[in-house]
Amino acid sequence: MPGSKSNLVSLHEDVTNDTSDLSEMKISDEKGSVEKRTMALIEKNGYHDCVYINAAKIFQGIHTEKCKDRILVRYGDDSVSPVLTFKDDYSRRVSYELAFNALKYQDLLEEILLDSCVYPCHSIPDELTSLLVVMLYDLQERKFQAREIFDEEEPVAEVQKIERYLYSFRTKLAAALARCRIKHGALSIEYILPETIRKQEQRASALPLCVWINTFKISLQDVFGDLKKKGFTRVESVSDFDRYTYCMDQHCHDVLVFPSSLKEELLNLDLFVDCKLLLQDKSRSLAVHSAQALLDKDDDIIVAHIGSHLTIAHMSALTVHSMSRILVCGVKSSTKAAELRNLFNHMGCKNIQLLDEDFTEIEPTDLRLQKAKVILLLPQCSGLGVGNPIDFILNEHGDAGLLRDLFQGSVSEDKLATLAERQLNELMHAMKFTKVQAIVYCTCSVYPEENELVVKKALELRVEGNKLQPYRLIPPVFSTCSNSKASTETFFKMEPSEISSGCFLAILAREKGSSENLSVKDILARAASKGLLDDLVAEKSKEEEKKQPKVTQRRNNITGDGIKPKIAELLHHQTVSNIKAEASPSKAVSNTQQKKVNRTNGYVQLKKSVNPVSDTALPRVLKHTSHLPSVGKAHERQTLARKACAERKRVALKTVEIVLPPVITPYVTRHGIKPRTSTHPGFRGWTAAKGLGGRVPPAPTGGRILPPAVSKAVRPTVLSHPRPWL
């Protein structure tokens, strides 16, 4: 035994020497530069037994399946979905992280097991192979040191068995790892990963942190002041980031952006502990802001998926100053409902109503949803645009299969077709709600099959019926932030980058003129919210009503009797002409005569006077005695456009047949009263016609013989005034 012990020590020293020599190796990066780095490993004490069990279950469902001729390490049956039970959020997070790391290094870990002759082992069944791989990764992370025993934890027999087995072969496992690193020429196991995976991890680690301000508990200005006291400096953009800095988001006015290196420090601040600042992916903030911009003060919004409770709380915070309700679908269990209510109460949310049915199970005529005008649809998607997959799965309760898809860099065609079909069905179901006026559709996918193609196909199918206005695409509006730029694109898209995750956003709104499915209250509310009901307009209408009460009342009576719009418009123009005729009556009549002559040129030959009547010579009383009553009676008597037009022609012929002769008026000189022929063919004495009880005094003929028609129309009489020159 002493000899074997010395051999183990010698082997351990050889492995240590190989590791030290490996740390001095020079490695070329992508740009061709050479740098010298040393391996730095963080000592870890290990996790609870339940974490290893949950991580093994997750890894069992996402591990990479290999061809049958290449299978050397066999895993158990993963056809049954595992049942996961987590003690708290921390154990949940580390379980997913441990499973994802085992997936990334699956090939390396399998090679270590085979090279060290640790696998296969008859005492370990295939059902425990996933647990073996997961615990091997954690063991090499701890530099093959023993795990610290937690007194308060409840031991799990399978975990204890695998741990004892691996620890007994720790020297062989360390030697196998060193040989793998020398084979691949890698300073650390991170360099064994494919280049695409390494870049994705670097992008995720450098991705800025987006947090939104919970206005239920704190105002924006108080947040700025608190951060300033803690040593944070506000800068203009992400490009200006330094150590303790932050900036405002360019799209959402209540979202702050921090450097990724401050994550641990931020989560320990009182602002985060008290739920005043909440960490969440920016794509969800974009979705809730675009939905809030479509709401009126008392409109409800339907959230089609439970998703993240942070998304629902953010939507509630944005509607704090309104009477809107947040209707959340898919909360089936009473335990989940109670948990969510406690979370929302702790965050200060009061206007959230939970529905136990799935969104597609709810009928569009459900009475609970009659005030809902907007639907927020965040369907399950492939999610390849997310920057941090672990956070996305934890916050959105997503499928762990996202980890496998991200590692492979693509989604299988069958899974993509299934997701797209489900998304289309949900979007078409949303379009069936007759009261809804807008739909917000948002994904974190990079595939057009889940984004543009789904939206376009739903618009082409048009399931809402013929009586409703169809949907159309409109650019999204996020907030009134001064830094935000109005979008002119039909679809809003952000590609995955070093500063943001991927996001797709589409806004479907009903065409204008959809007042059929809106009540009078809804129409007035929308008009008031958009500033269409102005006090100035009301005052102007009152002034016009005082100036022309009779004309307005008459016009309303005409249009209310069912006359066609064109006739009503014609009568309106005629009424306006009559009003203008009070100031210049002769000019209006003269223009009307000229138009009627042009229109009736082929039917009646009008008489021409030697001395045509001028504009100022026509009496003002003519408008009241002949023209207006005839037109008014004709309009009240006729309902069709053709009859009204013919009536106006007939009235116009009567008007132009009255030809007035030159008027001779007396004037006073030193020799007495002498007659004088006026060069202006009008009778000024007619201006006093209003005082004659409606009778029109004729003009004196001056001894001339008038034609029979004119003589009959204008009967000469003697003026009743004894002295007409006064």
Salt bridges, closest charged atoms under 4 A:
GLU24 OE1 - LYS36 NZ 2.91
GLU30 OE2 - ARG198 NH2 3.99
ASP49 OD1 - ARG147 NH1 3.00
GLU65 OE2 - HIS63 NE2 3.15
ASP107 OD1 - LYS66 NZ 3.03
GLU110 OE1 - LYS66 NZ 2.76
GLU111 OE2 - LYS183 NZ 3.44
ASP115 OD2 - ARG179 NE 3.12
ASP138 OD2 - ARG142 NE 2.97
GLU141 OE1 - LYS44 NZ 3.34
GLU153 OE1 - HIS48 ND1 3.42
GLU153 OE2 - ARG147 NH1 3.77
GLU163 OE1 - ARG147 NH2 2.85
GLU195 OE2 - LYS199 NZ 3.38
GLU201 OE2 - LYS104 NZ 2.04
ASP226 OD1 - LYS230 NZ 2.54
ASP249 OD1 - LYS282 NZ 2.89
ASP254 OD1 - HIS289 NE2 2.63
ASP254 OD2 - HIS314 NE2 2.88
GLU265 OE2 - ARG243 NH2 2.75
ASP296 OD2 - ARG526 NH1 3.75
ASP300 OD2 - ARG325 NH2 2.84
GLU357 OE2 - ARG368 NH2 3.02
ASP358 OD2 - LYS332 NZ 3.51
GLU361 OE1 - LYS332 NZ 3.72
ASP366 OD2 - ARG368 NH2 2.78
ASP391 OD1 - ARG93 NH1 2.60
ASP391 OD2 - LYS263 NZ 3.19
GLU396 OE2 - ARG284 NE 3.39
ASP405 OD2 - LYS415 NZ 2.60
GLU426 OE1 - HIS305 NE2 2.94
GLU452 OE2 - LYS493 NZ 2.80
GLU464 OE2 - ARG462 NE 3.88
GLU511 OE1 - ARG472 NE 3.43
ASP522 OD2 - LYS373 NZ 3.98
GLU569 OE2 - HIS573 NE2 3.66
GLU647 OE2 - ARG637 NH2 3.19
GLU647 OE2 - ARG650 NH2 2.11
